[in-house]
Amino acid sequence: MADLDLALDLARVRAEFPALGSDFAFFDNAGGSQTLRGVADRVRDYLLTSNVQLGASYEVSRAAGARVAAAVAGAAAYVHAASPDEIVLGPSTTQLLANLALAMRTWLRPGDEVVVSRAEHEANAGPWCRLAAATGAVVRWWPLDPATLRLEPHGLAPLLGPRTRLVAFTHASNLLGTIHDVAGLTALAHGAGARVVVDGVAYAPHRAIDVRAWDVDAYVFSAYKVYGPHLAVLYGKRDLLAPLPGINHDFIGRDQLAYKLQPGNLNFELAHGLGGVFAYVDDLGGPAAAFARIAAHEEALAAPLLAWLRDAPGVRVLGEATADRARRVPTISFTVAGRRPEDVVRVVDGHRVGIRHGDFYARRLVEDLGLADAGGVIRASMVHYNTHDEVARLIEALAAALR
């Protein structure tokens, strides 16, 4: 990998995204990326040629089933799962984690402890809070280090004990862009005998995923933020999922790991569309090479924006102040003294540049930062199809908003 050419063929990349043909600059990518042409083509093809119920013996049903099975196998390979039956598909990360927590309702006992970070999107906090309330377990909150705004081992260690059953945290903050040390934090939690559930939504568009290298027990991400359809992927270790009761029909056995956690039909056409994401990454050289190039390009995009924000009067960048690809993804949040985030964003809107304001469902983090009453933060989020010219347009629009 040391000799890998990190140059990204941006013209080739952008040609795969029809929405980029206009003059609008997309900087709300953490809320949802643009969709690959290949994904849309696959969804259309499924609906027009194989839109039948799965599980029958006739030819078209077998073909449809093979397409969905290929999507699951592709997802397993993409995250480096040991087996496709460790993959559960669903409509969203929020729903998949809610389903997992519901299936774990017999797993906790009164007095057990669940550690949840204060950096979480509500998708990876609310389900565990509700599970604890329903079972008599105790939620212990893991704060960010106030100096670094990172989830640090020294913040987690005092929360772990003999009653700790679960630790839930985010791989990359959807607000701050900070990348956390999943392998190290997971090892710390496992040392206390706890299971680990990681929200990878804000990380997955920017870096390759390797659940076995990190040894996480569960990992989830949303495909619609990784250039795909409105679908999500949950990985769960076999030894975590196998003992759980299902939340599907009662006669579906515990040994049917994914099926028991997928009440109702999957959206089969979106599952087939998901394969377009994997094909695209393979076309860029495979996950390792593709995401090495993506990370280098994104670092170069984030650097001038962060430099401008650091120098702009009254602007406070939250989290990592540099573009170091080892420490952050290019999701950048900031505030402007004396200005409500909404007012800044409205001016930027007029420049045909899309950014966003609010708490982004990381409400506890915004509260801890003391920004809830101020309207949250301003967030600009880039991905690899953004260009340096677009970043210059964003800076120009922000400069106009701050005058």
N, C-alpha and C positions, 0 to 999 in steps of 0.2 A: 504493500500500500504506500510505502514511502516514495516510490517512483511514479505513482499515479498522477496523470495530468488532471489537475483540478479545474481546468477550464470547462465551463458549462456552455453548450451551444444554445444560446438563449433564443435565437430565431427558430430553431428546431423545436425547442420547448414551447414557445408561445404559439406556434402553429397548431399545437395539439389542443388548445383551449379557444373555442370559437368566441367566447365572450370577450376575449382580449382584442378583438378586431375593432372595437370602438376606441374613442379617445378618453374613456373614463378610466381613472386610476384606482384600482382596488387595494385599499389598505385596511379592510375589515376582515382579513382572511382568517383570523383566529375565530371569528364567528361562523365561518363557512367559506371554504375555498371555491374557486370556479371549477367547473366540471370538465373532465377530459372528453374530447370528442369520442374516443374509443369506448368510454363508459356509456355515454348516451346511445351510441350505436348498438351496443350489446343489449341495453334495456329494450330498445325498440325491436331488435331482432327477436328477443325472447317473446315479447308480447305478440308479435306477428307470426311466429312460427312454432312456438312451443308452450302456449299459454293454456296448459291443462293441469289437472290435479296430479300430484306425484303418487307413486306407489302402485300404479296399475301395471298390467302386463303388456298393454298395447304399445306400439312402437313410439308414438309421440310422448307418452308418459315416461317411458324409459329414457328417452332423450332429454326430457326436461329434468328428470331426476339426476341424470349424469351431469347436467350443467350446474345444478345446485351443489352436488357433491364435489365438483371440480372447484367451485368457489370456496367451499369449506377447506378442501385440501390446500388450495392456494393460500388461504389465510393462515393455516397451520404452518406452512413453509415460510410465509412472510414474517411471522413472529418467532420462528424457530421452536414451535411446540413439538413435543415428542410424538404426537398423534393427532389426526384430524378430529378425533372424538373429544379432544380437550378444547374445541372451539365451539362457542355458542354465538349465533347471530341474532340480532334483534333490531328494533326500530331506532334505538338511541342508546347512548351510554347511560343516560338517566334511567331508562327502563331496564336495561340489563343489570345494573347494580341494584335497582329496587327488587328485581326478580331474584338475584343472588341472595340478598339479605332476607327476603321472604323464605327462601329455601333453607336458610340457616337458622330458622326460628327455633328448632329443637336443639341447636348446637350450643347455645349459651344458657347459663344457669344464673340464678340470682347471686349477685356479688362478683360475677366475672367482670373483667374490665376490657373496654375497647378504647384504643387510643386513636384519635382523629386529629389531623393537623388543622390549624387555623388558616392554612393557605388554600383549603379545598374549594373548588366549585361545589355547589350544593349537591350535585349528583353523587359525589363521594363522601358526603357528610350526612345528609338527611336520612338515607336508608339505615345507616349504622346508629344514628340517634333514635330512630323509631324502633329498630330492633332491640336496642338496649332498654328502651322504655317498656317494650312488650314483654321482655324476659326478666326484668329486674337487674340487668347488668348496669354497670357504671361507665359513663363516657368520661375519659380523661383527655383534656385538650392539650395538644402539642403546639406551643407558640413558635413563631419565627423568631430567630435571634434578632433582637432590636437593632443591633449594630449592622448586621449584614443583610437582614431581611431574607434569610435562608433557613431552611429546615436543617438543623445541625444535629450531629450525634449527641452532643452534650445537652441538647434540649430534650431528646428522646429518652436517653438512658435513665433519668430519674423517674420516668413515668412507667417503666417496665417493672414487672414483678411477677410473683407466682400466679396471680389471678389474670394476667394479661392474656387474652385469647386472640386479639386481632389488632393490627396496626394498619390504618388507612391513610395514604398520603399521595400527593401528586408528583408525577415525574418532572413536569415543568409547570410552573405557575401560569395559569391562563391570564393573569393580570400583570405579573412582573416579568414573565419570560425566563425566570431563573430555573436552571437545570439542577436537579438534586441528585445526589449520589445514591441511586437506587440500590445498587449491589451492596454498598457499605451499610446503608440503613436497613436493608433487608436482613443482612447477616446479623446485625445488632438485635433486631426483633426476633429472629429465629433463635438466637442465643437465649432468649427468655421464654422460648416455647410458643411464640405467637405466630399466627398466620399473617400474611401481608397482602393487601389489596392496593394496587397502584392504578391511579387515573393517568392514562397516557395520552389523553386527548390533545393537550397543547404541545406534546413532544412529537407525536407521530408524524405530523406533516414535514418535520425537519430532520429527523434522524432515523436510522435503522433500529429495529426492535429485535431484541434477543432475550426472550423470557427465561430461557434456560441458563444463559450466562449470568443473568441477574438473580436467578433462583426465586423469583416472585411466585406467590401462590395464585394470584389472579391479576390480570392486566387487561385494561379495556381502552378502546379508542373508537372514535367516530369516523366512519369512512367519508362522510360529506365534508370533513375538514382535511381530508387527505385526497382531494381531487376526485372523489367518487360520489356514489349515490347516498341518499338519506338512509343509512344503515349503520349499524355499529357491530363491533367485534369484541367478544369477551373470551379471553384465554383463562382456563382454570386447570390447575394441576389435577391429574386424575385422582390422586389420593385426597384432594379437597372435595371434588365434585361427587365422587362415587358414593360416599355414605349419606349424602344429603337426600331428604325426601323431595319429590318433585312438586311443581306448582302447576303442572299440566293435568290431564285426566288421570284419575286414580289408578287406572289399569296400566299406565305407562310405567314400566319398571325403573328402579333406581339405576340399573345398569345401562340405561339409555341416557347417557350423560347429557347430551345437548337437548334431545327431544323433551326430556322431563322439565327442562328449564325454558322451553319455548312454547308457552300457551298460545294456541291458535296457529294458523299458517304463517310461515315466513312470507315476506314479500319476495317471491321467487325471482321476479325480473330484476329487482335490485341486487339480489345475491349474484345473479349472473353478471350484472353490470360491474360488481366489485372486482371481477376478474380483470377488467380493463385497467384498474389501478396497478395490479401486479404486473400486467404486461408492459405498462408504461415504464415502471421502475426497472424491469428487466431490459427494456430497450435502451435505458440510460446506463446500462452496464451491470445491473443487479443491485440489490440493496446496499452492499458495502461501498461500491464505487459510486453509485448514484448519489447516495446521501453524503458521501465525502465531498463530492462536487457541490451539492446543494448547500452544505454547511459553509463551504468557503465562499460561495457566491452571496449567501445571506449575510455573512459577517461583513462582507464588503458593502452591502446595501445598508446595513444598520449603522456602520461606523460614521458616515457623514451626518446622518440624522441625529445620532446621540451627541456628536460633537456640537452640532448647532444648538440642540436643546440645552446642553451643559452651559453654553455661553449666553443663551437668551435670558434677558432680565426677568426675574420673577418665576422662572420655570424650575420645577423640582422633578427630576427623574427619579422614579421609584424603582428600587432594586439595583441591579448591576448597571453601572454607569458606562461601561465599555462594551464593545461588540464581541468580546472573546467568545468564540464558538464553543469552547469547552464549558463555559459557564452560563450561557444564555442562548435562547432562541430569539429571533427578531420580532418578538411581541413586546412593545415598548409602551409603558404607561407613564403619564406625567400629569402634573397640575400646574396651574398658572396663578400666582398670587393675585387676589382681588378679582378674579374672573371665574364665573361658573363654567364648568366643562361644556355644558350645553351651548353656551354662547360662542365659545371658541369653535366648536364643531359646526355650528350653523354657518359661520363664515367660510370654513373650509369646504362645506357642501357646495357653495357657490362657485368653487373652482373646479368642479367635476372631479373631486378627489374624495373618496369614501373612507372616513374614519368613524369613530364611535365614542360615546361617553356612557358612564354608568358604573355599576358594580360588577357586571358580567357574571352574576350569580356567585361570586366569591364574596358574599356579603360580610361574613365574619372578618375576613381580611381587611375589607374597606372600613369596617367599624374599628378594628384594631389600629388602623392607620389614622383614625380620627377624621375620616373623609366622608362619612355617611351623610351628614347634614349638609355637606358642601356639594353634593351631587356626584360623588365618586371621582372618577379619573377620566382623563382623555387617553384613548388607546389607539395606537397605530400598529398594525400587525402585517408583516411582510412574509411572503413565501418566495420560492425560487423563480417564479415567473415574473416577478416584479423587476423593473429596470432602474438603472441609475438616473435616467431622465425622469422617471416617475417619482423617485425620491426627491429630486430637485424641485419638481412641481409641488410635492407635499411641503417641503421646506418653504417655498414661496407662499403657499396658501397659509401656512401657520404664521409666517411673518406678517402677512396681511391681517390675520386675526388678532395678533398681539399688538398691533399699532395703536 
